Amino acid sequence: MACGKIGILIAMAAIIGKCLLASGGADRIVRSALKLVGEKRAPVAFLGSGFTLGMPVFFDTVFYLMLPLAKIFTARTGRSYLLLVLAIVAGGGAAHSLVPPTPGPLQVASELNVEIGQLMLGGIVVGFFASLAGFAYASWANRKWPIPLRDTPDSKLLDLMAQVEKDASTLPPLWLSLLPIMLPLLLIAGATTTSVLLDDAEILSPFEGSLKTFFDTFGEKNLALVIAAVVSVVLLVSQLGFDKDKLAKTFQEALSGGGIVILITAAGGAFGAILQQTGIGPWMKGEVDAAGLSTLGILFLAFGVTALIRFAQGSATVAMMTTAAILTGLADPETLGCSPLYLALAIGCGSMPLAWMNDSGFWVVCKLSGFTEGETLRTVSVLLTVMGVAGILVTCVLAMVLPLV
């Protein structure tokens, strides 16, 4: 089931990433970014970009599309590879767990009767502080355990260095280099936005109907990535010419690397699905009903329950949805002592910690980045845990200072 959901997405994203690297598109983007923000501020730019792009798009997609930029940046500057990877994870992970219209927060908002706009605002505020805490840990980890850029199945160091040494005049234009990244993001974001705004409308104007039909069709995530992959192939052909051998080699390397990730992700998803059948959710609901808790107690309970479910079955989105269903009865402001917005934020924060081998995202970051399992546990897993703890502390402070009741 996990493989069916993300198999095409991983394969197409692997082709996009490889084409961006082989064509020089990723190098063009990095050179332009360095001119704009400077080398020292580049990690912050990666953090902000990951958070912004993670609002309308799944975390995995953001990571697939931004990782080639981190690799070419490191090949060009020779430093901060771990910091760049963790910046992408921190930004994208915070938005994925806290800010609609990503599916997890969207479902939590629906289950707890929290307004979407209110959760978006609250998620951005809490996500901002959680991302800062994560970035602080990432900076420390980068100094303590620097990880070099390594060969991965989809990209070789020699190929990256050859791209870096190219003259700028031989690189593709910036707009064409950005198109394979921005096009799927715009299509998926458009589909999400029209769904939120127009799904409940009783009567649609001809323009609204056409707009919704367009985004419902082309904003489907698999089709959007297929379109972006075609654009990236056009970018590659425009740079290398129609050389069958070079194109075949590029696709072979991309799909071999993507295939490994698909298989590992499928195994992780299967393990998570088995754990979901243990009946842990109904047991927790019984325990919650039997306890009388204060506002802070309920918020920390929501955080802890979500974190435990995340640890047990792997998926942050499933953990959020499951906890929201369990704790629906506690979303009443009189019972909670504050707005249910804070319960939703506590659940979102709880979906970050304790990511390990049964999480498909763990393996995506591990294998595509070239990290070992141990390196991923002590960097990515700890980073997300730090962010979750920082997020719940900020949520509790806000609930006490500004209860919104």
HUVEN-V319087 format. One record per residue. RES is the residue in three letters. OMEGA is omega in radians with two decimals (none if undefined). BURIAL is + if it has 24 or more other ideal C-beta (glycine too) atoms within 12 Angstrom, else -. Layout:
RES;OMEGA;BURIAL
RES;OMEGA;BURIAL
This chain:
MET;3.12;-
ALA;-3.14;+
CYS;3.13;+
GLY;-3.11;-
LYS;-2.99;-
ILE;-3.09;+
GLY;3.14;+
ILE;-3.13;+
LEU;-3.14;+
ILE;-3.12;+
ALA;-3.14;+
MET;3.12;+
ALA;3.09;+
ALA;3.11;+
ILE;3.13;+
ILE;-3.12;+
GLY;-3.13;+
LYS;3.13;+
CYS;3.09;+
LEU;3.13;+
LEU;-3.05;+
ALA;-3.10;+
SER;-3.04;+
GLY;3.14;+
GLY;3.12;+
ALA;3.13;+
ASP;3.11;+
ARG;3.14;+
ILE;-3.11;+
VAL;3.13;+
ARG;3.14;+
SER;3.14;+
ALA;3.13;+
LEU;3.09;-
LYS;-3.04;-
LEU;-3.01;-
VAL;-3.10;-
GLY;-3.07;-
GLU;-3.06;-
LYS;-3.09;-
ARG;-3.11;-
ALA;3.12;+
PRO;3.10;+
VAL;3.10;+
ALA;3.09;+
PHE;3.11;+
LEU;-3.14;+
GLY;3.12;+
SER;3.12;+
GLY;3.14;+
PHE;-3.11;+
THR;-3.11;+
LEU;-3.11;+
GLY;3.14;+
MET;-3.11;+
PRO;-2.94;+
VAL;3.10;+
PHE;-3.12;+
PHE;-3.09;+
ASP;-3.12;+
THR;3.11;+
VAL;-3.10;+
PHE;3.12;+
TYR;-3.01;+
LEU;-3.09;+
MET;-3.09;+
LEU;3.10;+
PRO;3.12;+
LEU;3.10;+
ALA;-3.13;+
LYS;-3.10;+
ILE;3.07;+
PHE;3.14;+
THR;3.10;+
ALA;-3.13;+
ARG;-3.04;+
THR;3.13;+
GLY;-3.11;-
ARG;2.95;-
SER;3.13;+
TYR;-3.14;+
LEU;-3.12;+
LEU;3.14;+
LEU;3.12;+
VAL;-3.13;+
LEU;3.08;+
ALA;3.09;+
ILE;-3.13;+
VAL;-3.11;+
ALA;-3.14;+
GLY;-3.12;+
GLY;-3.13;+
GLY;3.13;+
ALA;-3.14;+
ALA;-3.11;+
HIS;-3.07;+
SER;-2.94;+
LEU;-2.94;+
VAL;2.97;+
PRO;0.29;+
PRO;2.98;+
THR;-2.93;+
PRO;-3.10;+
GLY;3.10;+
PRO;3.14;+
LEU;3.13;+
GLN;3.11;+
VAL;3.12;+
ALA;3.14;+
SER;-3.09;+
GLU;-3.06;+
LEU;-3.13;+
ASN;3.07;-
VAL;3.12;+
GLU;-3.10;-
ILE;-3.12;+
GLY;3.13;-
GLN;3.12;+
LEU;3.08;+
MET;-3.13;+
LEU;3.13;+
GLY;3.13;+
GLY;3.11;+
ILE;-3.13;+
VAL;-3.12;+
VAL;3.12;+
GLY;3.10;+
PHE;-3.13;+
PHE;3.11;+
ALA;3.12;+
SER;3.11;+
LEU;3.10;+
ALA;3.11;+
GLY;-3.14;+
PHE;3.09;+
ALA;3.09;+
TYR;3.14;+
ALA;3.12;+
SER;3.10;+
TRP;-3.13;-
ALA;-3.14;+
ASN;3.09;+
ARG;-3.06;-
LYS;-3.10;-
TRP;-3.14;+
PRO;-3.14;-
ILE;-3.12;+
PRO;3.03;-
LEU;-3.06;+
ARG;2.98;+
ASP;2.97;-
THR;-3.10;+
PRO;-3.08;+
ASP;3.13;+
SER;-3.14;+
LYS;-3.12;+
LEU;-3.13;-
LEU;3.12;-
ASP;3.13;+
LEU;-3.13;+
MET;3.10;-
ALA;3.10;-
GLN;-3.11;+
VAL;-3.07;+
GLU;3.14;-
LYS;3.05;+
ASP;-3.08;-
ALA;-3.11;-
SER;-3.13;-
THR;-3.10;-
LEU;3.13;+
PRO;3.12;+
PRO;-3.06;-
LEU;-3.08;+
TRP;-3.14;-
LEU;3.11;+
SER;-3.13;+
LEU;-3.01;+
LEU;3.14;+
PRO;3.12;+
ILE;-3.03;+
MET;-3.07;+
LEU;3.12;+
PRO;3.11;+
LEU;3.13;+
LEU;-3.13;+
LEU;-3.13;+
ILE;3.11;+
ALA;3.10;+
GLY;3.12;+
ALA;3.13;+
THR;-3.10;+
THR;3.14;+
THR;3.11;+
SER;-3.13;+
VAL;-3.02;+
LEU;-2.95;-
LEU;-3.07;+
ASP;-3.08;-
ASP;-3.12;-
ALA;-3.12;-
GLU;-3.12;-
ILE;3.12;-
LEU;3.02;-
SER;3.11;-
PRO;3.13;-
PHE;3.13;-
GLU;3.12;-
GLY;3.12;-
SER;3.14;-
LEU;-3.13;-
LYS;3.13;+
THR;3.14;-
PHE;-3.08;-
PHE;3.07;+
ASP;-3.13;-
THR;-3.01;-
PHE;3.11;+
GLY;3.02;+
GLU;-2.88;-
LYS;-3.14;+
ASN;-3.14;+
LEU;3.12;+
ALA;3.12;+
LEU;3.07;+
VAL;3.11;+
ILE;3.13;+
ALA;3.11;+
ALA;3.09;+
VAL;3.11;-
VAL;3.14;+
SER;3.07;+
VAL;3.07;+
VAL;3.09;+
LEU;-3.14;+
LEU;3.14;+
VAL;3.14;-
SER;-3.13;-
GLN;-3.03;+
LEU;-3.01;+
GLY;-3.09;-
PHE;3.11;-
ASP;-3.03;-
LYS;-3.11;-
ASP;-3.14;-
LYS;3.14;-
LEU;3.14;+
ALA;3.13;-
LYS;3.13;-
THR;-3.13;+
PHE;-3.13;+
GLN;3.13;-
GLU;-3.14;+
ALA;-3.05;+
LEU;3.07;+
SER;3.08;-
GLY;3.12;+
GLY;3.14;+
GLY;3.10;+
ILE;-3.13;+
VAL;3.13;+
ILE;-3.11;+
LEU;-3.13;+
ILE;3.12;+
THR;3.12;+
ALA;3.12;+
ALA;3.11;-
GLY;3.11;+
GLY;3.11;+
ALA;3.11;-
PHE;3.12;+
GLY;-3.14;+
ALA;3.11;-
ILE;-3.12;-
LEU;3.13;+
GLN;-3.09;+
GLN;-3.08;-
THR;3.13;-
GLY;-3.10;-
ILE;-3.11;+
GLY;3.12;+
PRO;3.12;-
TRP;-3.13;-
MET;-3.14;+
LYS;3.11;+
GLY;3.13;-
GLU;3.14;-
VAL;-3.12;+
ASP;-3.08;-
ALA;-3.05;-
ALA;3.03;-
GLY;-2.97;-
LEU;3.04;-
SER;3.12;-
THR;-3.13;+
LEU;3.11;+
GLY;3.14;-
ILE;-3.14;+
LEU;3.10;+
PHE;3.07;+
LEU;3.11;+
ALA;3.10;+
PHE;-3.09;+
GLY;3.13;+
VAL;3.14;+
THR;-3.14;+
ALA;3.13;+
LEU;3.11;+
ILE;3.07;+
ARG;3.14;+
PHE;-3.06;+
ALA;-3.02;+
GLN;2.95;+
GLY;-3.00;+
SER;3.07;+
ALA;-3.12;+
THR;3.12;+
VAL;3.12;+
ALA;3.12;+
MET;-3.10;+
MET;-3.11;+
THR;-3.12;+
THR;3.11;+
ALA;3.12;+
ALA;-3.13;+
ILE;-2.99;+
LEU;-3.14;+
THR;-3.10;+
GLY;-3.13;-
LEU;-3.07;+
ALA;3.09;+
ASP;-3.11;-
PRO;3.14;-
GLU;3.11;-
THR;-3.04;-
LEU;-3.10;+
GLY;3.08;+
CYS;3.13;+
SER;3.07;+
PRO;3.03;+
LEU;-3.08;+
TYR;3.04;+
LEU;3.10;+
ALA;3.13;+
LEU;3.10;+
ALA;3.10;+
ILE;3.11;+
GLY;3.12;+
CYS;3.14;+
GLY;-3.13;+
SER;-3.12;+
MET;-3.01;+
PRO;2.94;+
LEU;3.05;+
ALA;3.11;+
TRP;-2.89;+
MET;3.11;+
ASN;3.11;+
ASP;-3.12;+
SER;3.12;+
GLY;3.09;+
PHE;-3.09;+
TRP;3.08;+
VAL;3.14;+
VAL;-3.08;+
CYS;-3.01;+
LYS;-3.12;+
LEU;-3.13;+
SER;-3.08;+
GLY;3.10;+
PHE;2.95;+
THR;3.13;-
GLU;3.13;-
GLY;3.10;-
GLU;-3.13;+
THR;3.14;+
LEU;-3.04;+
ARG;3.10;+
THR;-3.06;+
VAL;-3.09;+
SER;3.13;+
VAL;3.10;+
LEU;-3.11;+
LEU;3.10;+
THR;3.07;+
VAL;3.14;+
MET;-3.14;+
GLY;3.14;+
VAL;3.11;+
ALA;-3.13;+
GLY;-3.11;+
ILE;3.09;+
LEU;3.10;+
VAL;3.12;+
THR;-3.14;+
CYS;3.10;+
VAL;-3.14;-
LEU;-3.13;+
ALA;3.12;+
MET;-3.07;-
VAL;-3.05;-
LEU;-3.04;-
PRO;3.11;-
LEU;3.10;-
VAL;none;-
